[in-house]
Amino acid sequence: MATDVSAPTAVQRRQSAAQETLAQAQVLWNAGSREAALQLVQDAVAVAERAQPVDVTLLAQLVREQVRMELALGRPGPALAVLTRLEPALSGQADLWAVRGNAAQRLGRHQESVQAYLTALQLRPGEPRWMLGAAVSLAALGQLDAAARQAEQARALGPVSPEVLTYLRQAGVPLR
């Protein structure tokens, strides 16, 4: 009995369905149906989360879009909740740790923000934006010397927004 090697595998079918879902969500988003777009992506995340074995790459791609939408709609709480819930599956995704740091920061949860940014930097060192994110939350926690170290490391890697430096100086961060 011959098998059809051209038939898509279950993984390929899931990836194709996810790509279609993301394309549909973008069309809805761009047409102004933002809640419908978000719901479509949330549903796709739920399906990907339940699939066994979990396709981490696919799940991460869908979660990236969900949290992007949540943050664009000014909803850091739901973004942080999904990132926290899915941490076991997505723990190796540096960019999602950074987004988690941003969401926690927007909620005033600065210790959690610092931990998320530092985890992102352990996974992918040398990201100035993440260093500055950590610096802002460290400054909010009163850890001014640690904030200065993060900001100076970011500056050593390239230009830093003057607005961020001004903000840090106004927060009392001793920058050179």
C-alpha positions as CSV (number, residue, x, y, z in Angstrom):
1,M,0.0,0.0,0.0
2,A,1.6,3.3,-1.1
3,T,1.3,6.4,0.9
4,D,0.8,9.8,-0.7
5,V,4.0,11.7,0.3
6,S,2.6,14.9,-1.2
7,A,-0.3,15.0,1.4
8,P,0.3,17.8,4.0
9,T,1.1,16.6,7.5
10,A,-0.9,17.7,10.5
11,V,1.8,20.2,11.4
12,Q,1.8,21.7,7.8
13,R,-2.0,21.9,7.9
14,R,-1.9,23.7,11.3
15,Q,0.8,26.1,10.0
16,S,-1.2,26.9,6.9
17,A,-4.4,27.4,8.9
18,A,-2.5,29.8,11.2
19,Q,-1.1,31.8,8.3
20,E,-4.6,32.1,6.9
21,T,-5.9,33.2,10.3
22,L,-3.2,35.8,10.6
23,A,-4.0,37.1,7.1
24,Q,-7.7,37.3,7.9
25,A,-7.0,39.0,11.2
26,Q,-4.8,41.6,9.4
27,V,-7.6,42.3,6.9
28,L,-10.1,42.8,9.7
29,W,-7.7,45.0,11.7
30,N,-6.9,47.2,8.7
31,A,-10.7,47.5,8.0
32,G,-11.2,48.8,11.5
33,S,-12.8,45.6,12.9
34,R,-10.2,45.4,15.6
35,E,-12.2,43.4,18.2
36,A,-13.1,40.8,15.6
37,A,-9.4,40.6,14.5
38,L,-8.3,40.1,18.1
39,Q,-10.9,37.5,18.8
40,L,-9.8,35.6,15.7
41,V,-6.2,35.5,16.9
42,Q,-7.2,34.7,20.5
43,D,-9.2,31.7,19.1
44,A,-6.2,30.6,17.1
45,V,-3.9,30.8,20.1
46,A,-6.3,28.7,22.1
47,V,-6.3,26.0,19.3
48,A,-2.5,26.1,19.0
49,E,-2.1,25.9,22.8
50,R,-4.3,22.7,22.9
51,A,-2.5,21.0,20.0
52,Q,-0.3,18.1,21.0
53,P,2.6,18.3,20.6
54,V,2.6,22.1,20.9
55,D,4.3,23.7,17.9
56,V,6.2,26.4,19.8
57,T,7.1,28.3,16.7
58,L,3.5,28.5,15.6
59,L,2.3,29.3,19.1
60,A,4.9,32.1,19.4
61,Q,3.9,33.6,16.1
62,L,0.2,33.7,17.1
63,V,0.9,35.1,20.5
64,R,3.1,37.8,19.1
65,E,0.2,39.0,17.0
66,Q,-2.3,38.7,19.9
67,V,-0.1,40.8,22.3
68,R,0.6,43.3,19.6
69,M,-3.1,43.8,19.1
70,E,-3.8,43.9,22.9
71,L,-1.1,46.6,23.4
72,A,-2.2,48.6,20.4
73,L,-5.7,48.7,21.9
74,G,-4.2,49.9,25.2
75,R,-4.7,46.6,27.0
76,P,-1.5,45.6,28.7
77,G,-3.3,43.4,31.3
78,P,-4.6,40.8,28.9
79,A,-1.2,40.9,27.0
80,L,0.6,40.2,30.3
81,A,-1.9,37.5,31.3
82,V,-1.4,35.5,28.0
83,L,2.4,35.8,28.2
84,T,2.4,34.7,31.8
85,R,0.0,31.8,31.2
86,L,2.1,30.5,28.2
87,E,5.5,31.1,29.8
88,P,6.3,27.3,30.0
89,A,5.9,26.9,26.3
90,L,7.4,30.2,25.3
91,S,10.2,30.6,27.8
92,G,12.9,30.6,25.0
93,Q,11.4,33.5,23.1
94,A,13.5,36.6,23.9
95,D,11.2,39.1,22.1
96,L,8.1,37.8,24.0
97,W,10.0,38.3,27.3
98,A,10.7,41.9,26.2
99,V,7.0,42.4,25.4
100,R,6.1,41.0,28.8
101,G,8.5,43.5,30.3
102,N,6.8,46.3,28.4
103,A,3.3,45.2,29.4
104,A,4.3,44.8,33.1
105,Q,5.9,48.3,33.0
106,R,2.7,49.8,31.5
107,L,0.8,48.3,34.5
108,G,3.3,49.8,37.0
109,R,4.6,46.3,37.9
110,H,8.2,47.3,37.7
111,Q,9.9,44.4,39.5
112,E,8.2,42.0,37.1
113,S,9.2,44.3,34.2
114,V,12.8,44.3,35.2
115,Q,12.8,40.5,35.5
116,A,11.2,40.0,32.1
117,Y,13.6,42.5,30.4
118,L,16.6,40.8,32.0
119,T,15.4,37.4,31.0
120,A,15.1,38.7,27.4
121,L,18.6,40.1,27.6
122,Q,20.0,36.7,28.8
123,L,18.4,35.0,25.8
124,R,19.5,37.7,23.4
125,P,22.2,40.0,24.8
126,G,22.9,43.4,23.2
127,E,19.4,44.8,22.6
128,P,19.5,48.4,23.6
129,R,15.7,48.9,23.7
130,W,15.4,46.1,26.3
131,M,18.3,47.6,28.3
132,L,16.4,50.9,28.4
133,G,13.2,49.2,29.3
134,A,14.9,47.6,32.3
135,A,16.5,51.0,33.1
136,V,13.1,52.8,33.2
137,S,11.7,50.2,35.6
138,L,14.8,50.1,37.7
139,A,14.6,53.9,38.1
140,A,10.9,53.5,39.1
141,L,12.0,51.1,41.8
142,G,14.6,53.6,43.0
143,Q,17.5,51.4,41.9
144,L,19.2,54.3,40.2
145,D,22.8,52.9,39.9
146,A,21.5,49.7,38.3
147,A,19.3,51.9,36.0
148,A,22.4,53.9,35.0
149,R,24.4,50.7,34.2
150,Q,21.6,49.5,31.9
151,A,21.3,52.9,30.2
152,E,25.1,53.3,29.7
153,Q,25.3,49.8,28.2
154,A,22.6,50.8,25.8
155,R,24.4,54.0,24.9
156,A,27.6,52.1,24.3
157,L,25.8,50.1,21.6
158,G,24.5,53.1,19.7
159,P,22.4,56.2,19.8
160,V,19.7,56.4,22.4
161,S,16.6,58.5,22.3
162,P,17.2,61.9,23.9
163,E,13.7,61.7,25.4
164,V,14.5,58.4,27.2
165,L,17.8,59.9,28.6
166,T,16.0,63.0,29.7
167,Y,13.3,60.9,31.4
168,L,16.0,58.8,33.2
169,R,17.9,62.0,34.3
170,Q,14.6,63.5,35.6
171,A,14.1,60.3,37.6
172,G,17.4,60.8,39.2
173,V,19.5,58.3,37.3
174,P,23.1,59.4,37.4
175,L,24.1,59.3,33.7
176,R,27.4,60.4,32.3
